[in-house]
């Protein structure tokens, strides 16, 4: 499992310069490599296989540059040994093709992960048989290595060096590998010297389980990550192939085979991964390790696609595909507005005057674009146009082609949904997830946004530091987002159904709610179902204790709806504890892609309420989970929330989010103020947790523990199953949760 982090732009330039200087030091010989056909050279490395994606030729060039100054035992450049192995492209794998691969088993268990990396501490409740599904990237990596093993097994060479293409070489690589080879020839009497020799690796936190066999080599039993650089013998390749299918990530799987093969590692890794290259892998185990508390890294992910072709305009006349295209462009990193008759005056003027103050860099199905398409071709010589040809006569298409030349992509309803066409046109790497398929919204009218809500309620607020991403607009003067009418408003009203119960919390209705037994990064507590209690006739309580939970110092509780909901009203009547360092949360949340709508009350400032929205684009399953701060706003409540019960509510529809306290509207957001409105089903949560961030919640006051969050009632009124299917095209079951008093 490689979680290599890349350098920033300045350090990245220094890094590249250092690599260039290192290559100028002079040629060095490494007698472990040989191109000679003499029998005496049979025990040498004679091939270098480099796994490389078709769309990343620069990485292959970098590998050639790394090996160019190095010489074999006959003083010939090692670059002559390099053979490219086309990597399997994860972006081209779909569900049908994934099921056809017999050499990879797509699921593995948590027990398999912990066998390789036995963590210092684990939660008390642990499901070792939990199935984890490999990501498409992990499957593609495994398939690429298997293809390379086949080449080694069927080749003439006794040994080959296998590399991934994002590597560089340690400056002492040639002399170190030469010494290693001599050591192995001295201590090993058998042929081959080994099945696999790892020259690139990272030991697990507890250290690899190994036994020294020479000064600089060890026999491996388990405990290393990476398959970036290793020497594979012909016999070793045959053994690995005989053990297929690979189950789980390939570096995890191979650890499980060390007892059956002769696996060696060197005393230090001499093939590091380049720090100026980003990894496109998605590690399927990371969300699981976060939930069980093994990982507590709250650092933000970084969106790496940076579109250079912009602005993008997309138009069509007969509908179908434009709303989906708008989402697709968002997934590629474009700040995209779509499905509007017009734009706010400031945006419209900036667009037509090209004054550099545009808010967006993609416009899809926007009326003003239709009316100015020829002028925009002149205004933006680097712009791009995507045209759905249905409804356009041949002559109109020819005229558009004449004005836009090779900057126009013609699509039809027959070829939408093809990442390849769009990404090649825009010069962007396709994301490894399905092309979105959304219900067509059509053009909508802008409406007036009530920007005076806070002033009307005499509440003050502070906009806090937010994430930097393509889906967040930094605070702009006179920018109030894109307020529109809700196209589903009537459907929403018809299907908002609340079922009332007279329940004194004598029991928890498990058909509506479940208690969590996990955690998340940044949370210093492990949630435990025992920390939730029902209080006869007086609601329920979540208790946070100073209790050793193995992976966390504290224990607490969290309650989550059993169902997913799309739009509706979500309310809780609560009294949070007045303890510094603690956070009380009432929120909606989902992952893949991550979307969230929050209410939080922090112990250090109980007279304030923190609201927050996280937005990432895509459809269900898309691996967009960037951001860790969201777009928070701190609102002064005018009272101490910990002194009495108050009602806190979120109303969420397709175009607006509204926050209420005690029935009063205190804040609202529309599309792009400053994010799009979350558009995918989420679950409703209530929890209490100690934050790792003292900046957020203050330092934890242990003297006031245990502390309790009291819940008087929780109510959900949301769309029913049929309405959700009509609005999203999804078939997941959505039902109304019931009120719990």
C-alpha positions, 0 to 999 in steps of 0.5 A: 500500500503506497500512500506517497505524497507529492511535493509542492511546485517549488520543492518539485522544481528543486527535486527535478533539478537535483535528479538532473545534477545527479545524472551528470556525476558520471557513468557507473558500472553495475556488474549485476547486469549483463547483456552478454550471452556467455554462459558465465553471465547467465546468473545476471539481470538481463532485462528491465521491464517497465510497466507504463501507461500509454497515456504517460510516455513522459514517465517512461522517458524518465526511466530511460534517463535514470538508467542511461548513465549506468553500465552493465558488466560489459560497459553497455548502457542499462537503458538498452535492457529496458522493455516496456510493458503496457500497463492496464488502464484502470480508466478503461475497466468497466464492470463487465470487463472486471468480471472476466479476469480470472487472475484477480479475485476482487475481494479480500478480508480485513484479516488479510490486511492485518496479517501483513500489517499487524497494528499496535492497537485494534478496536475491541469489536473487530470483524476480521472477515469483513470483505473489502472490494479492490478499487479499479486502480488496484485491479489494474496494477495487479493485472499489469504485474501479472502480465509482466510475470508472464513475460519473465516466465516465458522469456530466456533470461534467468533474472529480470528487474521489474519496475513501475514507471514512477521511480527514480534510482538511489544515487548509490544504486549501482554499487549497492546492487553489485554488492548485493549480487556478490553477497548472494552468489557467495551465500547461495549454493542453489540456482536460482538465487531467489524467487523475488528480491525487493529493491524497493519497499516500505516496511510496515510500522511494526517492521518486517518479519525477516531473517538476515542471510547476508550482510545486506539481505534478509529472507522475508516472511511478511511486512513490506509494501510496494511493488515498485522495483524488484528482481524476479527470477524465471522460476519465481515468475512461474511460481507466482503464476501458479498461485493465481488468482491474486486476491487483494492488492498485489503487494498485499497478496504477495506477502501472503505467499512469502512462506511458499517462495524464496522472497528476499529484501535488501537492507535499504530501499534503493529504488524510491518513488519519484516525489514529483509524480502523483499516484492515481491509486485509490486504496480500498483499505483506507476507509476501513482502517479509518473506521476502525481507528487505525488511521487518524490522518485528517490531512486533505486529499488534493485534486490533481487534474488541472484543466488547461483547455478553457473555457468550455461551452456545451450546447444542444437543442433536443435535450438529453445528455447535457445535465450529465455532461455538466457533471462529467466536466465537474468530475474532470476539474472544471468549475461548471454551471449548467442548465440555466436560461441566463447568468447573473449580470456580473458573470454575464458581463465578465464572460462576454468581455473576457475581463478575467473575472469569470467565476466559471470555466465551463458553461453547459446548456446556458441560454446566453451561450446559445445566443452568442456562440459565434461571438464566443469563438472570437472572444476565446481563441483557446476555448472549446465547444461541445455540440450535441448535433441533434436539432442542428441542420448540416449547414448550421453544423458546418458554419459552427465548424468553420468558426470553431475549427478543431476546437469543437467536438460534435456529440450525438445521443448515440455516443454520449457517456464516452470518457475517451472522446471528451477527455481526448478532446480536452487533453485530460486523463479520464477519471476511474469511475463511471460516466454520470447518467443524470435526469435532464434538468433543462434550462431554469430561470434565476430567481431572487436570493434572500440575502438578508436572512441573517440581517433580518434575524440580527445574527452575526456570522464569520466565514471560516477558512475553506477547502481549495477545490474546483467546486468551491468559489472563494468569497466574491463581492456581490456574489450570491450564487445561482438561485433557481426554482426547485424543478422538483418542488411540487414532487418534493411537497407531495412526498414529504411524509412524517410519521409520528410516534409517541415513543419515550425511548424505552427502546431504540427502533432498529428499523430506523436507526443503528448505533455506530461502533467505529470512528473517523480521522480527527476523532479522538474517540471510538464510537461504542453502542454502549455509550448510547442510552435511552432515558425512560420518558426523557429522550436519550443520551450519548456519553463521552468517557475518558476510556482506553479503546485501544485505538483511541483514548476516549469512547463516545456514541453516534446514532445513524439513520438506517436509510439514505435520504434525498432532500427533506427536513432533518431535525433534532432537539438536543442539549449538548455538553459544555466541555471544551474540546468536544463537538456535537454533530447533527448532519447528513453525510455520504462517501464516494463521492463525499457530500455532507451538510453539517450543524456542529456545536463546539464546547469552547464556543457554546453560543455559536453554531458551525454550519458546513457543506462538503461537495464533490461531484459524481454519481454513486461510487465515484471516488471523489472524496477531496477536502477536510475543512469544507466551507464552514460558517460560524453563526452567533446564536445569541444564547448558550446552547448547553443551558437548555434544549433547542431545536436544530434543523436542516432543510435540503432540496435540489437548489437550496439548503436552509438551517433553522434554530427553534423554527427560525430560519437563520442561514441559507445557501443556493447553488454555488454559494460557494459550492453546488448543492449536494445531489446524492442520497445521504444518511442522517447522523447525531454524534458527540466526539472529541476533536483532534483539532484544538483550533476547532473545538479547544483543548479537551477538558478531561476534568469534566468527563464523562460528558453527555449529549441529551437528545429529546427528539429526532425527526426526518421528513424526506422523499419516499422511494418512488420520488427518489427513483423519479428524480435520480434514476437510482433504484436504491430504497429510500424510506421515511424515518420516523420521529423518535421522542 
